[in-house]
Amino acid sequence: MKLIISIILIILLSFCACLYFPWWSIAIVAFIVAALIPQNPGISFIVGFVALFLLWGGLSFWINSNNDGILAKRVSLLIFKNESPLLLIFITALIGALIGGFAALTASFIRPVKTTEPKQLS
């Protein structure tokens, strides 16, 4: 349940943050959500990765659909030497996902680890 809540929180807060702050605010959002909702490092990475892959992939696809793919075709032709807007959307989503995943992973590593120390016998 924490996994789904974390994904939804990262998506919503990242979308709102990008309306007012630079694009890299997604890393700060993923970091804060992963720090506030404790999970193990692997799950934290997956949460940040999936949330921002869905957000940036969905936004890129929506922008591409609204302008009939003209911009994505031209940019993909410049970058990949091939008219492939879907590849450009995938790469965009992958970049956002890696940023979110590593930010969430960092937060999970910074959080203090609770250990139980064995009691000493007198």
Buried (B, 14 or more C-beta within 10 A) or exposed (E): EEBEEBBEBBBBBBBEBBEEEEEEBBBBBBBBBBBEBBBEBEBBBBBBBBBBBBBBBBBBBEBBEEEEBEBBBEEBBEEEEEEBBEBBBBBBBBBBBBBBBBBBBBBBEEBEEEEEEEEEEE
